Amino acid sequence: MSNIKLRKATTDDAVLLARLARETFLSTYEAFNEPRNIQEYVARAFTPAQIGQELKDSDSAFFVAERDASLIGYIKIRPAASLENVPETGALELERIYVAKAHAGNGIGRMLLDAAVAETIRREHGYLWLGVWKDNPEAVAFYRKCGFQIVGQKVFMMGSEAQEDHIMLLTIAHVYDVDAIRQRLNKLN
Ligand SMILES: CC(C)(COP(=O)(O)OP(=O)(O)OC[C@H]1O[C@@H](n2cnc3c(N)ncnc32)[C@H](O)[C@@H]1OP(=O)(O)O)[C@@H](O)C(=O)NCCC(=O)NCCS
């Protein structure tokens, strides 16, 4: 898909990013969850104030995909407590990756992941891990295609409902040319 621009998000993006986050989360999960649970989750997690706070946190990083000045996808990585089978050091959590439904299947998820991987390498980390709902087979297939492997299980609380997540791990050096990415990053500095 042409005309896609990727960039790091800033606090100026809080309002539009909160809207995109809310819409993409609802379009992914609304049909499969208790309306009350999901509405409560969305009302808490995706307000401009909450997203603004997260954007201010320099330990985390958001990248956004834009087309014709509209936000159509985003990814967020952050440091997080290590889980079973995730290396204790050198790993960041891929907390969220969402592409607007109308733009899915056009390589944007892969572009966002590549940006997150470059940022992870810039921070001298070697792994990305994530939790993904077992009942989201499309996302699991996407992650597998991108080189993640299932390494464990965990529970995610969607309101009052306990949901089972796969824990998936990407060993970056198995999939990406780390030296080439480092050289590209050095040139940009
Ligand atoms: C999952 C998601 C981020 C993928 O983004 P995308 O832009 O649709 O994916 P891409 O077009 O970049 O696909 C990248 C690769 O994964 C493959 N892929 C994507 N979805 C797939 C699926 N459902 N099944 C099999 N392969 C898939 C593509 O074929 C492509 O492979 P290729 O590079 O070898 O051609 C996006 O579809 C999305 O936002 N889904 C809803 C939200 C969601 O579930 N997020 C994850 C929550 S944990």
The ligand as an ORCA input file, in Angstrom:
! r2SCAN-3c Opt
* xyz 0 1
  C      -2.888     -8.552     13.559
  C      -2.642     -7.279     12.745
  C      -1.872     -6.261     13.593
  C      -1.802     -7.640     11.512
  O      -1.564     -6.469     10.759
  P      -1.757     -6.489      9.166
  O      -1.373     -5.164      8.642
  O      -3.116     -6.989      8.863
  O      -0.682     -7.615      8.758
  P       0.318     -7.599      7.506
  O      -0.468     -7.297      6.276
  O       1.469     -6.693      7.812
  O       0.812     -9.113      7.483
  C       2.161     -9.483      7.772
  C       2.317    -10.943      7.470
  O       1.453    -11.706      8.323
  C       0.581    -12.504      7.532
  N      -0.743    -12.500      8.158
  C      -1.449    -11.440      8.582
  N      -2.635    -11.838      9.087
  C      -2.654    -13.190      8.940
  C      -3.618    -14.206      9.230
  N      -4.796    -13.903      9.784
  N      -3.315    -15.487      8.941
  C      -2.119    -15.823      8.369
  N      -1.164    -14.902      8.065
  C      -1.449    -13.605      8.334
  C       0.507    -11.817      6.186
  O       0.183    -12.729      5.150
  C       1.911    -11.271      6.034
  O       2.796    -12.260      5.594
  P       3.911    -11.890      4.481
  O       4.643    -10.662      5.011
  O       4.769    -13.103      4.427
  O       3.143    -11.592      3.244
  C      -3.972     -6.631     12.252
  O      -4.634     -7.516     11.394
  C      -4.891     -6.197     13.351
  O      -4.806     -5.059     13.804
  N      -5.782     -7.082     13.819
  C      -6.750     -6.743     14.821
  C      -6.112     -6.343     16.130
  C      -5.361     -7.470     16.809
  O      -5.819     -8.590     16.870
  N      -4.186     -7.097     17.357
  C      -3.349     -8.016     18.097
  C      -3.807     -8.069     19.499
  S      -2.778     -9.135     20.466
*
